[in-house]
Amino acid sequence: MSFPKPADFEQGVVIYLTEFCPYCVMAKRLLERKGVVYATYDVGSSPEARRWLVEQSGQRTVPQIFVGGQSVGGYQELAMLDRSGELDRALASADA
């Protein structure tokens, strides 16, 4: 079975998540406040997708957020990037 990778989505931002994850909700809200259009993929029933995420990010938790095809981490890393201004630069690069 296959699952979509970040390059398979039209959106430059992809959130791999699970249905009842509070950090996933917070990540989506942060991006929505910034007006970012993003795609989501629920990995709750996809062991293959979970394994791939661990390989890509080194983390077993969700959300796993990709901007421009690159892993930026989870919610806490996303919020830190936002506070530092790096998220805006990454989003601009992803749209280019």
MODELLER restraints for C-alpha pairs under 7 A, 6 or more apart:
rsr = mdl.restraints
at = mdl.atoms
rsr.add(forms.Gaussian(group=physical.xy_distance, feature=features.Distance(at['CA:3:A'], at['CA:49:A']), mean=6.48, stdev=0.5))
rsr.add(forms.Gaussian(group=physical.xy_distance, feature=features.Distance(at['CA:6:A'], at['CA:14:A']), mean=6.16, stdev=0.5))
rsr.add(forms.Gaussian(group=physical.xy_distance, feature=features.Distance(at['CA:6:A'], at['CA:66:A']), mean=6.82, stdev=0.5))
rsr.add(forms.Gaussian(group=physical.xy_distance, feature=features.Distance(at['CA:6:A'], at['CA:69:A']), mean=5.33, stdev=0.5))
rsr.add(forms.Gaussian(group=physical.xy_distance, feature=features.Distance(at['CA:7:A'], at['CA:69:A']), mean=6.15, stdev=0.5))
rsr.add(forms.Gaussian(group=physical.xy_distance, feature=features.Distance(at['CA:11:A'], at['CA:37:A']), mean=6.63, stdev=0.5))
rsr.add(forms.Gaussian(group=physical.xy_distance, feature=features.Distance(at['CA:11:A'], at['CA:38:A']), mean=5.51, stdev=0.5))
rsr.add(forms.Gaussian(group=physical.xy_distance, feature=features.Distance(at['CA:11:A'], at['CA:39:A']), mean=6.06, stdev=0.5))
rsr.add(forms.Gaussian(group=physical.xy_distance, feature=features.Distance(at['CA:12:A'], at['CA:38:A']), mean=6.84, stdev=0.5))
rsr.add(forms.Gaussian(group=physical.xy_distance, feature=features.Distance(at['CA:12:A'], at['CA:67:A']), mean=5.77, stdev=0.5))
rsr.add(forms.Gaussian(group=physical.xy_distance, feature=features.Distance(at['CA:12:A'], at['CA:68:A']), mean=4.98, stdev=0.5))
rsr.add(forms.Gaussian(group=physical.xy_distance, feature=features.Distance(at['CA:12:A'], at['CA:94:A']), mean=5.37, stdev=0.5))
rsr.add(forms.Gaussian(group=physical.xy_distance, feature=features.Distance(at['CA:12:A'], at['CA:95:A']), mean=6.44, stdev=0.5))
rsr.add(forms.Gaussian(group=physical.xy_distance, feature=features.Distance(at['CA:13:A'], at['CA:38:A']), mean=4.81, stdev=0.5))
rsr.add(forms.Gaussian(group=physical.xy_distance, feature=features.Distance(at['CA:13:A'], at['CA:39:A']), mean=6.34, stdev=0.5))
rsr.add(forms.Gaussian(group=physical.xy_distance, feature=features.Distance(at['CA:13:A'], at['CA:66:A']), mean=5.60, stdev=0.5))
rsr.add(forms.Gaussian(group=physical.xy_distance, feature=features.Distance(at['CA:13:A'], at['CA:67:A']), mean=4.57, stdev=0.5))
rsr.add(forms.Gaussian(group=physical.xy_distance, feature=features.Distance(at['CA:13:A'], at['CA:68:A']), mean=6.34, stdev=0.5))
rsr.add(forms.Gaussian(group=physical.xy_distance, feature=features.Distance(at['CA:14:A'], at['CA:38:A']), mean=5.61, stdev=0.5))
rsr.add(forms.Gaussian(group=physical.xy_distance, feature=features.Distance(at['CA:14:A'], at['CA:39:A']), mean=4.75, stdev=0.5))
rsr.add(forms.Gaussian(group=physical.xy_distance, feature=features.Distance(at['CA:14:A'], at['CA:40:A']), mean=5.58, stdev=0.5))
rsr.add(forms.Gaussian(group=physical.xy_distance, feature=features.Distance(at['CA:14:A'], at['CA:65:A']), mean=5.78, stdev=0.5))
rsr.add(forms.Gaussian(group=physical.xy_distance, feature=features.Distance(at['CA:14:A'], at['CA:66:A']), mean=5.17, stdev=0.5))
rsr.add(forms.Gaussian(group=physical.xy_distance, feature=features.Distance(at['CA:14:A'], at['CA:67:A']), mean=6.67, stdev=0.5))
rsr.add(forms.Gaussian(group=physical.xy_distance, feature=features.Distance(at['CA:15:A'], at['CA:39:A']), mean=6.25, stdev=0.5))
rsr.add(forms.Gaussian(group=physical.xy_distance, feature=features.Distance(at['CA:15:A'], at['CA:40:A']), mean=4.73, stdev=0.5))
rsr.add(forms.Gaussian(group=physical.xy_distance, feature=features.Distance(at['CA:15:A'], at['CA:41:A']), mean=6.41, stdev=0.5))
rsr.add(forms.Gaussian(group=physical.xy_distance, feature=features.Distance(at['CA:15:A'], at['CA:63:A']), mean=6.27, stdev=0.5))
rsr.add(forms.Gaussian(group=physical.xy_distance, feature=features.Distance(at['CA:15:A'], at['CA:64:A']), mean=5.78, stdev=0.5))
rsr.add(forms.Gaussian(group=physical.xy_distance, feature=features.Distance(at['CA:15:A'], at['CA:65:A']), mean=4.56, stdev=0.5))
rsr.add(forms.Gaussian(group=physical.xy_distance, feature=features.Distance(at['CA:15:A'], at['CA:66:A']), mean=6.45, stdev=0.5))
rsr.add(forms.Gaussian(group=physical.xy_distance, feature=features.Distance(at['CA:16:A'], at['CA:40:A']), mean=5.76, stdev=0.5))
rsr.add(forms.Gaussian(group=physical.xy_distance, feature=features.Distance(at['CA:16:A'], at['CA:41:A']), mean=4.90, stdev=0.5))
rsr.add(forms.Gaussian(group=physical.xy_distance, feature=features.Distance(at['CA:16:A'], at['CA:42:A']), mean=5.91, stdev=0.5))
rsr.add(forms.Gaussian(group=physical.xy_distance, feature=features.Distance(at['CA:16:A'], at['CA:43:A']), mean=6.34, stdev=0.5))
rsr.add(forms.Gaussian(group=physical.xy_distance, feature=features.Distance(at['CA:16:A'], at['CA:62:A']), mean=6.74, stdev=0.5))
rsr.add(forms.Gaussian(group=physical.xy_distance, feature=features.Distance(at['CA:16:A'], at['CA:63:A']), mean=5.53, stdev=0.5))
rsr.add(forms.Gaussian(group=physical.xy_distance, feature=features.Distance(at['CA:16:A'], at['CA:64:A']), mean=5.14, stdev=0.5))
rsr.add(forms.Gaussian(group=physical.xy_distance, feature=features.Distance(at['CA:16:A'], at['CA:65:A']), mean=6.34, stdev=0.5))
rsr.add(forms.Gaussian(group=physical.xy_distance, feature=features.Distance(at['CA:17:A'], at['CA:24:A']), mean=6.04, stdev=0.5))
rsr.add(forms.Gaussian(group=physical.xy_distance, feature=features.Distance(at['CA:17:A'], at['CA:41:A']), mean=6.18, stdev=0.5))
rsr.add(forms.Gaussian(group=physical.xy_distance, feature=features.Distance(at['CA:17:A'], at['CA:42:A']), mean=4.94, stdev=0.5))
rsr.add(forms.Gaussian(group=physical.xy_distance, feature=features.Distance(at['CA:17:A'], at['CA:43:A']), mean=5.87, stdev=0.5))
rsr.add(forms.Gaussian(group=physical.xy_distance, feature=features.Distance(at['CA:17:A'], at['CA:62:A']), mean=5.30, stdev=0.5))
rsr.add(forms.Gaussian(group=physical.xy_distance, feature=features.Distance(at['CA:17:A'], at['CA:63:A']), mean=4.70, stdev=0.5))
rsr.add(forms.Gaussian(group=physical.xy_distance, feature=features.Distance(at['CA:17:A'], at['CA:64:A']), mean=6.75, stdev=0.5))
rsr.add(forms.Gaussian(group=physical.xy_distance, feature=features.Distance(at['CA:18:A'], at['CA:42:A']), mean=5.06, stdev=0.5))
rsr.add(forms.Gaussian(group=physical.xy_distance, feature=features.Distance(at['CA:18:A'], at['CA:43:A']), mean=5.84, stdev=0.5))
rsr.add(forms.Gaussian(group=physical.xy_distance, feature=features.Distance(at['CA:18:A'], at['CA:44:A']), mean=5.07, stdev=0.5))
rsr.add(forms.Gaussian(group=physical.xy_distance, feature=features.Distance(at['CA:18:A'], at['CA:62:A']), mean=6.90, stdev=0.5))
rsr.add(forms.Gaussian(group=physical.xy_distance, feature=features.Distance(at['CA:19:A'], at['CA:42:A']), mean=6.79, stdev=0.5))
rsr.add(forms.Gaussian(group=physical.xy_distance, feature=features.Distance(at['CA:23:A'], at['CA:63:A']), mean=6.65, stdev=0.5))
rsr.add(forms.Gaussian(group=physical.xy_distance, feature=features.Distance(at['CA:23:A'], at['CA:75:A']), mean=5.91, stdev=0.5))
rsr.add(forms.Gaussian(group=physical.xy_distance, feature=features.Distance(at['CA:24:A'], at['CA:62:A']), mean=6.76, stdev=0.5))
rsr.add(forms.Gaussian(group=physical.xy_distance, feature=features.Distance(at['CA:24:A'], at['CA:63:A']), mean=5.12, stdev=0.5))
rsr.add(forms.Gaussian(group=physical.xy_distance, feature=features.Distance(at['CA:24:A'], at['CA:75:A']), mean=6.97, stdev=0.5))
rsr.add(forms.Gaussian(group=physical.xy_distance, feature=features.Distance(at['CA:27:A'], at['CA:75:A']), mean=5.25, stdev=0.5))
rsr.add(forms.Gaussian(group=physical.xy_distance, feature=features.Distance(at['CA:43:A'], at['CA:49:A']), mean=6.06, stdev=0.5))
rsr.add(forms.Gaussian(group=physical.xy_distance, feature=features.Distance(at['CA:43:A'], at['CA:50:A']), mean=6.38, stdev=0.5))
rsr.add(forms.Gaussian(group=physical.xy_distance, feature=features.Distance(at['CA:54:A'], at['CA:60:A']), mean=5.55, stdev=0.5))
rsr.add(forms.Gaussian(group=physical.xy_distance, feature=features.Distance(at['CA:57:A'], at['CA:71:A']), mean=6.32, stdev=0.5))
rsr.add(forms.Gaussian(group=physical.xy_distance, feature=features.Distance(at['CA:57:A'], at['CA:73:A']), mean=6.82, stdev=0.5))
rsr.add(forms.Gaussian(group=physical.xy_distance, feature=features.Distance(at['CA:62:A'], at['CA:74:A']), mean=6.44, stdev=0.5))
rsr.add(forms.Gaussian(group=physical.xy_distance, feature=features.Distance(at['CA:63:A'], at['CA:74:A']), mean=5.10, stdev=0.5))
rsr.add(forms.Gaussian(group=physical.xy_distance, feature=features.Distance(at['CA:63:A'], at['CA:75:A']), mean=6.51, stdev=0.5))
rsr.add(forms.Gaussian(group=physical.xy_distance, feature=features.Distance(at['CA:64:A'], at['CA:73:A']), mean=5.47, stdev=0.5))
rsr.add(forms.Gaussian(group=physical.xy_distance, feature=features.Distance(at['CA:64:A'], at['CA:74:A']), mean=4.87, stdev=0.5))
rsr.add(forms.Gaussian(group=physical.xy_distance, feature=features.Distance(at['CA:65:A'], at['CA:71:A']), mean=5.85, stdev=0.5))
rsr.add(forms.Gaussian(group=physical.xy_distance, feature=features.Distance(at['CA:65:A'], at['CA:72:A']), mean=5.76, stdev=0.5))
rsr.add(forms.Gaussian(group=physical.xy_distance, feature=features.Distance(at['CA:65:A'], at['CA:73:A']), mean=5.66, stdev=0.5))
rsr.add(forms.Gaussian(group=physical.xy_distance, feature=features.Distance(at['CA:65:A'], at['CA:74:A']), mean=5.85, stdev=0.5))
rsr.add(forms.Gaussian(group=physical.xy_distance, feature=features.Distance(at['CA:66:A'], at['CA:72:A']), mean=5.72, stdev=0.5))
rsr.add(forms.Gaussian(group=physical.xy_distance, feature=features.Distance(at['CA:67:A'], at['CA:90:A']), mean=6.79, stdev=0.5))
rsr.add(forms.Gaussian(group=physical.xy_distance, feature=features.Distance(at['CA:67:A'], at['CA:91:A']), mean=6.70, stdev=0.5))
rsr.add(forms.Gaussian(group=physical.xy_distance, feature=features.Distance(at['CA:67:A'], at['CA:94:A']), mean=6.29, stdev=0.5))
rsr.add(forms.Gaussian(group=physical.xy_distance, feature=features.Distance(at['CA:68:A'], at['CA:94:A']), mean=4.27, stdev=0.5))
rsr.add(forms.Gaussian(group=physical.xy_distance, feature=features.Distance(at['CA:72:A'], at['CA:78:A']), mean=6.70, stdev=0.5))
rsr.add(forms.Gaussian(group=physical.xy_distance, feature=features.Distance(at['CA:81:A'], at['CA:87:A']), mean=4.85, stdev=0.5))
rsr.add(forms.Gaussian(group=physical.xy_distance, feature=features.Distance(at['CA:82:A'], at['CA:88:A']), mean=6.95, stdev=0.5))
